[in-house]
Each structure stands twice: as C-alpha cells, then as structure tokens.
C-alpha cells in the first residue's frame, strides 16, 4: 500500500478496496426412507449427529417415513459430507441400509 503525503506534511494512508466475500454454498443433507432401518435408529441419528431435539427428530423421521425423503440439516459442503459419511458408517455398523444424499440449497 502506498503512502500519500498531505499538503501539511503529514502522512495519509490509503485503504485497500473491500472485497465482497461470497457466502459458501449450503447443502441439504437428505434422509431417504427404507423398509428396514428402524424409526428409533433414525431418531437417534438425528439427535446425536444432527443435534436435533427429541420432538424435531421425531417430526423429521415421520416426514421421511411418509414422504420418502426429508432434510436432516443444511450445512457447508464439508460439514454436510462429514455428517453424511458418519451416519452411513453408523447405519452400516448397525446393519441398516439407511441412505443419505446431499444437494445444494436453492436461493
């Protein structure tokens, strides 16, 4: 950054133009319904991994059960991917075929 001298001999500093930072794209983590994963397991995952309250977890689980898919949460790409892998690993360890996916949030 260059310094400029004012008429009175003092030094004036030049500020760099502010860069506009673009907000990161957010991703929805989607839970998909299946006929084998227990409701209790889905609620537990929603509470432990996605930090949902008991009532929110039950509401999301029922939405997934009746509609086939539901949003577990919305995160930056890296966080969404980590949560997805964590849940899929836990499901596999417990013998459940629970499937999750991610998609960019619109807007």
N, C-alpha and C positions, 0 to 999 in steps of 0.2 A: 504494500500500500504506500503510495507516495504521500509526502507531506507537502502542504501548501503553506506559504508564509503570507500572513495578512499584512496590510499596509502598516500596522503599528509594530511590526517585527515579531509578533507572537506566532506560534505555530498552530495551524488549524489541521485537524486530521480529517481525512476523507473516509467515509464509511462505505463498505462494500454493499452493493445492492443485495437485498434479502432474496434468497432463493425460496421459491414456493415448493414446499415438500408435498409430494403426492402421498395420500394415505394408502397404506397397503391394501391390496385386495383381500377381502374376507371370504372365508369358505364355510359353507354349511356342512356339518357332519351329519349324514343321514343314516338312520337305522332302518333296516328292512325286515319286514315280518317273515317268519318261517313257522313251520308247524312243530318244531322240536325244541327250540330254546324256551326255557320256562319264563314265565312272567316275573318270577322272583329274581332270576338272574339279570334280566333286563333292568329292573328297578334298582338292583344293587349296583350295576354298572353305571347307571345314570347318576346315582348318588355319589359313588366313590370316584369315578373318573371325570364326570362332567359337573360335579359339585351341585347337583340339584337337590332341592328339599324332597322329603318323602312325598308330599302331595304333588309337586311338579313332576317327579319321576313317575308316579303312577299315572298321571294325566298323559304324559308323553308316551308311556308304554301302551296305554289304552288307544291312543291315537294311532300308533304304529299297528297295533293289533287289528283295528277296524278299518284302517285306510291303506295298509300295506307299507307305508313309509312315513317317517317323521323326523323332525330336526332335533338332534340331541344338543346342538350348540353351534355357535358361529365364532370362528377364530381365524387368526392369520394362518397362512398355508402350513408353516412348520408346526404350529401347535395343533392344528386340525389333523395333520398327518400323524403326529405322535399319538394323539388320543385314539385315532382310528386303529393304529397298529397295536396299541396297548389293549384295546377292547378285543380285537380279533385274536390276539395271543391268549388272553384270559378265556375267551369263548372256546378256543381250541383245546386249551388245558383242561377245561371242564366238559369237553365232549359235545359242545354245541356248535351248530353251523351258522351262528349269527353272522350276518353280513352287514358291513357298513360301506358307505361311499362318501365322496366329497364332491361338492360342486360350488363354483363361485357364487357369491351372493349378488343378486341383482341390485343395481342402484348405486 
